[in-house]
Amino acid sequence: MKKCSFFLLAALLALSACRHDEVPPGVLGHDQMVAFLGEAYLLEGQYAVATRYAYDSVPDGLAGAYDALLDSLGFTRAQVDSSLTFYAAHAERYEAIQEEVLARLNGIQPLE
C-alpha cells in the first residue's frame, strides 16, 4: 500500500508540475506579453518624445494609440488587464518577460 501511495503522490506531483507552466484562459502567454509590452514601451517612448508628456497619467491620444496597438496584435483590453493581474501574482514569470522585452529593445538599432 505504501508503494502505491508513493507512486500516486509522485504522479500527482508530476502532473502539477506540467500545469505550472500553463496560464489560465484569457491570459496572454509569455511570448504574447513580450510582444505587447515591447510595442507598448516603444509607443510610450515615441509619444513622450513627440508630446513631452509626463508618465504620471495616460493622455487621451496615447489611449487611442493603445487601442490601435491592441487591434494590430489581436488582443483585447480585458486580456491585457487579466494578464497584468496574473503576472503581478507571479513575479518570476513577469521578471522573465521584462528581461526578454529589455533584451529585444536593447537590440533595436537607432536610425542614423
C-alpha positions as CSV (number, residue, x, y, z in Angstrom):
1,M,0.0,0.0,0.0
2,K,2.9,2.4,0.8
3,K,4.4,1.8,-2.7
4,C,1.1,2.6,-4.3
5,S,0.7,5.8,-2.3
6,F,4.2,6.8,-3.2
7,F,3.6,6.3,-6.9
8,L,0.3,8.1,-6.7
9,L,1.9,11.1,-5.0
10,A,4.7,11.1,-7.5
11,A,2.2,11.1,-10.4
12,L,0.2,13.9,-8.9
13,L,3.4,16.0,-8.4
14,A,4.4,15.4,-12.0
15,L,1.0,16.4,-13.3
16,S,1.0,19.6,-11.2
17,A,4.5,20.5,-12.4
18,C,3.2,20.3,-16.0
19,R,0.3,22.6,-15.3
20,H,2.6,25.1,-13.6
21,D,3.8,26.4,-17.0
22,E,0.2,27.0,-18.3
23,V,-1.6,30.2,-17.9
24,P,-5.3,30.5,-17.3
25,P,-7.7,31.1,-20.2
26,G,-7.9,34.8,-21.2
27,V,-4.3,35.4,-20.0
28,L,-1.6,36.2,-22.7
29,G,1.3,33.8,-22.8
30,H,4.9,34.6,-22.3
31,D,5.6,35.4,-26.0
32,Q,2.4,37.4,-26.4
33,M,3.3,39.5,-23.3
34,V,6.8,40.2,-24.6
35,A,5.3,41.3,-28.0
36,F,2.7,43.5,-26.3
37,L,5.0,45.1,-23.7
38,G,7.8,45.7,-26.2
39,E,5.4,47.5,-28.6
40,A,3.7,49.4,-25.8
41,Y,7.0,50.7,-24.4
42,L,8.1,51.8,-27.9
43,L,4.7,53.5,-28.3
44,E,5.0,55.3,-24.9
45,G,8.5,56.4,-25.7
46,Q,7.5,57.8,-29.1
47,Y,4.6,59.6,-27.7
48,A,6.6,61.0,-24.8
49,V,9.2,62.5,-27.2
50,A,6.6,63.9,-29.5
51,T,4.4,65.5,-26.8
52,R,6.7,65.8,-23.8
53,Y,4.1,64.3,-21.5
54,A,4.8,63.2,-18.0
55,Y,4.4,59.5,-17.2
56,D,2.0,60.1,-14.3
57,S,-1.1,59.7,-16.5
58,V,-2.1,58.3,-19.9
59,P,-3.2,61.1,-22.2
60,D,-6.2,60.7,-24.5
61,G,-4.0,60.4,-27.6
62,L,-2.0,57.6,-26.2
63,A,-5.1,55.7,-25.1
64,G,-6.2,55.7,-28.7
65,A,-2.8,54.5,-29.8
66,Y,-3.0,51.7,-27.3
67,D,-6.4,50.7,-28.8
68,A,-4.7,50.6,-32.3
69,L,-1.8,48.5,-30.9
70,L,-4.2,46.0,-29.3
71,D,-6.2,45.7,-32.6
72,S,-3.0,45.1,-34.5
73,L,-1.9,42.4,-32.1
74,G,-5.4,40.9,-31.9
75,F,-5.6,41.4,-28.1
76,T,-8.3,43.0,-26.0
77,R,-8.1,45.3,-23.1
78,A,-9.6,42.6,-20.9
79,Q,-6.9,40.1,-21.9
80,V,-4.2,42.6,-21.1
81,D,-5.8,43.5,-17.8
82,S,-6.2,39.8,-16.8
83,S,-2.6,39.2,-17.9
84,L,-1.2,42.0,-15.9
85,T,-3.1,40.8,-12.8
86,F,-1.9,37.2,-13.4
87,Y,1.7,38.2,-13.9
88,A,1.6,40.5,-10.9
89,A,0.9,37.5,-8.8
90,H,3.7,35.5,-10.5
91,A,6.7,37.8,-10.2
92,E,9.2,35.3,-11.5
93,R,7.3,35.0,-14.7
94,Y,6.8,38.7,-15.1
95,E,10.5,39.3,-14.4
96,A,11.5,36.9,-17.2
97,I,9.1,38.7,-19.6
98,Q,10.6,42.1,-18.7
99,E,14.1,40.8,-19.2
100,E,13.2,39.5,-22.7
101,V,11.5,42.8,-23.5
102,L,14.5,44.7,-22.4
103,A,16.9,42.5,-24.4
104,R,14.7,43.0,-27.5
105,L,14.5,46.7,-27.1
106,N,18.3,47.0,-26.5
107,G,18.8,45.1,-29.8
108,I,16.9,47.7,-31.8
109,Q,19.3,49.8,-33.8
110,P,18.8,53.6,-33.8
111,L,18.0,55.4,-37.0
112,E,21.0,57.2,-38.5
